[in-house]
Amino acid sequence: FVIFYRWLSVVWNDSIAKRGLIALAIFPTSFFLISVYSESTLLILISAIFLLVERGKWKQAAMIALIASATRPVGIFLWPTLMWLWFDKTKTDSVRKKFDFLSIFFLPPCGLIMFTLYLWYQVGDPLAWLHGQGNYGRNLISPISLLYAYLKNIIKRGEYWSRHLFEMVALVFVISCLPRLKKIHPAYALFAVLNLVPSLFSNTLTSLQRFVLMIVPLFIVVAMQKRFVYFLYLAVSFPLLLFSVA
């Protein structure tokens, strides 16, 4: 939370930082940050990367991106995001540091590669993190088929319809923030879209509400809303957080 706050205060101001931090803290699934999940680890790494980017510390950001891709496979999505930010923020420099570029280009995927090699050595399956998704009922499917099945089940109030409704709301929340994210920086919008892709090509949106926590630029969008919209978000999120914990 401290690093997330500092990132927002460096780029914008203390007011936006406070509003963004509160929006993150009372998000309906924020309790996962104190649960036995890797979201809290990835959250601090993502926030640190974006803070280091604003301070121009590209080599350190690349090293943390390496750790992020080892923490969760979706951490690899920081790789193209970091590349885009580097090209954009250094385009006015007369001399781009070659070592910075090499760090950003080579280091981020190494975490996932090392984890894959570790699984190969440990269990004999380098893609165990991918093949294991079948144990949770996840299979490859087209996004259209997925959304159709979800909407049909919600309308007919079939099995797990209420859970599916919450998952669809989380999806709509991310999609509705994309235009504003693009205005803040297209790289943030890319990061959000890439984090949605694995769920959209799966036959279930299970845990999407938890995955949304990692798309931290979303909470900048919430912080920048008009007072009425911001307080409406708080009025909806906080009761849902209490309900989720209960």
Steps between C-alpha positions, in 0.01 A plus 500: 500500500788738583671439166172520310428834674845637417465404135172688470629802694810523278304491174192696614454644848424403860125540450490252211733270694270496805189442292669224299631327810157501666343368177749211497469428872120466497470315169262205569777238472785693665491255792699265274798727569517356854417145392738221400514608136776654291295810416653703783852415379417588141326823606812636671716401202269666244475818708879507544556459125271789411662718768851418376391576142394851604840547666682379188652196672451258214752231598346466847151489347611222263644297788177528699305403186710181497385422855139586403492248214629235742233593755204443270495411128293815428802697623637450148252765382722761664757427229322665203361768734850590618633501144226739387562734795874502429459590132249773586679659795846499339401610148612858571839389633787579265681186613307196616692277739560171322542310828157620618340364182685169524389461862136565409517272198667198661432498875116502547428161335788330684292458816236293323770306313680416825175394667419281200844336519453448875169319436668289233762394754257461792196329342613414146250738337637844409146627429342362817377854581299492176393134497387531862221736397297196401478406868296818551265422212666745261510411131563697183190661348415803285402823682168514313402152617607584855302824522194342337503213750537741791220732388270205432567355845446835673171564320372150577637521855675170458765346723746756642315781320571753776874426491495532122325835534776633728764375258326676209482821703877480556550454125276797418688709759834438325360555150329825601834632630694423180425827310613708799804278552599556137491876558722469808743280306431235232748266672270483803206408276715230338589365844129481591402324177781245526391415855147431373604272214567180703155518663317587179647199317412269787162335555464679833552849640561354846735717708478790253403729789829402666701546180362854458693601814824464303391752235599784732467783240123442520495666839655813351196521275271467803698768687458745210122471488272784602410514868154343451631207294789442741274491806256276314790258445579511872134452594477187283846351564517521878178303572607243241837469672329437835269249331794321334692475827189372683 
